[in-house]
């Protein structure tokens, strides 16, 4: 599996909620719901979130909930890859269940202001978690007053005011000043390429920006992230392996809403000097 700059679980512990009698969020979460410091990490300990509204249906037991700006899904069923869409955020519900992922997604739902929310176009990587994680796509342009996780038609969990505030005050990321180094690669050699970019959070809330970075050395990509408070800017710097094959080596940074691709020229192979002897 390709290495990542943060684990999938860390990426999905965005504004986590703890359900009664079940394990809570990891302490090194990504985005925040509210009242977080500059670390961008918080646990939602609202008392309403510490218990479910109803007894969970058989074989489905919610563990935690996260609000994220992207979903990491299995591209081609194999490689973790970032999925995101413009003006969209994601509510990810983690479930303990003996059912397969498809059955859980058929039985689990999310309602906001009494309306059913559609599943995200891509679903989280299934093999890096002991739970089944179900992602719902939520508009950043709407405001929500109430929300609930639904299982088999039953209300399992009401979303807290903290989580609703996180949905109503989302981050919005802008990427600029992209560059790559080195300027040229040696032929037929493996080396490290460094991509740099400026990421701005022009939204109202703290969030984690995620992107997939890929060179031409391996078939998969690596996930790179940076967490920013509202109104702040950060420099993203990440590396990927490339090899001087052909005339140019492609490098791509894909953050779902857009992507940037460039080619690093490959230098010419050195030729040994030819010595002639006069007769």
Secondary structure, DSSP 8 states (H G I E B T S, - for coil): ----SS-HHHHH-SSEEE-TTS----TT-SS-SSS--TT---EE--GGGGS-SS---TT-EEEEEEEES-EEEEETTTEEEEE--TTEEEEEEEEE-SS-HHHHHHHEEEEETTEE--B-SS-B-STT-SSEEEEEEEESSS--S-EEEEETTEEEEE--HHHHHHHHS---EEEEEEEEE-SEE-TT-EEEEEEEEEEEE-SSS-EEEEEEEE-SSSSS-EEEEEEE-TT-EEEEEEEEEEE--SSEEEEEEE-SS-EEEEEEEE-------------
